[in-house]
Amino acid sequence: MGSVETIRTPRILRVEVMQLDCGETAVVVELASAPGRAWEKTLKRVLAEAEGLESAQSRCDGRFVYIIGIEPGGRGTLHRVNQVLAAAHERVAPSSRHGMPLRQQPAGIVASAST
């Protein structure tokens, strides 16, 4: 028996990539609502399987997801993180209730990379 909590997939509002002083790269994802527990677990699993992001870790704090431990100098970090977010969404969202795919979300989503 599934609950709304286990299938809730949050809408992504903003993704920012930042270079930290310690030399690592971090990604902050702002969500429209707090994610469900199933989405959090799926994100961790997908992140561990993603090429170039195997050593990264995610942590959810309310509406924000922090991905840390990304190797510096990795090209396409934003693209890889977006792929991980899309994969987590697709694994958790039931196919019959699957709304708009992550790549086709309405305008207003901001993705940026700070240097």
For each residue, the residues with C-beta under 8 A, 3 or more apart:
1:
2: 6 7
3: 6 7
4: 7 8 36
5: 8 36 37 38
6: 2 3 36 37 38
7: 2 3 4 36 38 92 93 94 97
8: 4 5 33 35 36 38 39
9: 35 36 39 89 92 93
10: 31 32 33 34 35 39 63
11: 31 32 33 105
12: 15 29 30 31 32 85 102 105 109
13: 30 31 32 108 109 110
14: 28 29 30 109 110 111 112
15: 12 27 28 29 30 78 81 82 85 109 110 111 112
16: 27 28 110 111 112 113 114
17: 25 26 27 77 78 81 112 113 114
18: 25 26 27 28 114
19: 24 25 72 114 115
20: 23 24 25 26
21:
22:
23: 20 72
24: 19 20 68 69 70 71 72
25: 17 18 19 20 70 71 72 74 77
26: 17 18 20 66 67 68 70
27: 15 16 17 18 66 67 70 77 78 81
28: 14 15 16 18 64 65 66 67
29: 12 14 15 64 65 66 67 81 85
30: 12 13 14 15 63 64
31: 10 11 12 13 34 35 63 64 65
32: 10 11 12 13 63
33: 8 10 11 63
34: 10 31 60 62 63
35: 8 9 10 31 39 40 43 60 65
36: 4 5 6 7 8 9 39 40 92
37: 5 6 40 41
38: 5 6 7 8 41 42 92
39: 8 9 10 35 36 42 43 88 89 92
40: 35 36 37 43 44 58 60
41: 37 38 44 45
42: 38 39 45 46 88 91 92
43: 35 39 40 46 47 58 60 65 84 85 88
44: 40 41 47 48 57 58
45: 41 42 48 49
46: 42 43 49 50 84 87 88 91
47: 43 44 50 53 56 57 58 67 84
48: 44 45 54
49: 45 46 54
50: 46 47 53 54 56 80 83 84 87
51: 54 80
52: 71 74 76 77 80
53: 47 50 56 67 70 80 81 84
54: 48 49 50 51
55: 69 70 71
56: 47 50 53 67 68 69 70
57: 44 47 67 68 69
58: 40 43 44 47 65 66 67
59: 65 66 68
60: 34 35 40 43 64 65 66
61: 64 65 66
62: 34
63: 10 30 31 32 33 34
64: 28 29 30 31 60 61
65: 28 29 31 35 43 58 59 60 61
66: 26 27 28 29 58 59 60 61
67: 26 27 28 29 47 53 56 57 58 70 81
68: 24 26 56 57 59
69: 24 55 56 57
70: 24 25 26 27 53 55 56 67 74 77
71: 24 25 52 55 74
72: 19 23 24 25
73:
74: 25 52 70 71 77 80
75:
76: 52 79 80
77: 17 25 27 52 70 74 80 81 113
78: 15 17 27 81 82 111 113
79: 76 82 83
80: 50 51 52 53 74 76 77 83 84
81: 15 17 27 29 53 67 77 78 84 85
82: 15 78 79 85 86 102 103 111
83: 50 79 80 86 87
84: 43 46 47 50 53 80 81 87 88
85: 12 15 29 43 81 82 88 89 102
86: 82 83 89 90 101 102 103
87: 46 50 83 84 90 91
88: 39 42 43 46 84 85 91 92
89: 9 39 85 86 92 93 101 102
90: 86 87 93 98 101 102
91: 42 46 87 88
92: 7 9 36 38 39 42 88 89
93: 7 9 89 90 97 98 99
94: 7 97 98
95: 98
96:
97: 7 93 94
98: 90 93 94 95 101
99: 93
100: 104 105 106
101: 86 89 90 98 104
102: 12 82 85 86 89 90 105
103: 82 86
104: 100 101
105: 11 12 100 102 109
106: 100 109
107:
108: 13
109: 12 13 14 15 105 106
110: 13 14 15 16
111: 14 15 16 78 82
112: 14 15 16 17
113: 16 17 77 78
114: 16 17 18 19
115: 19
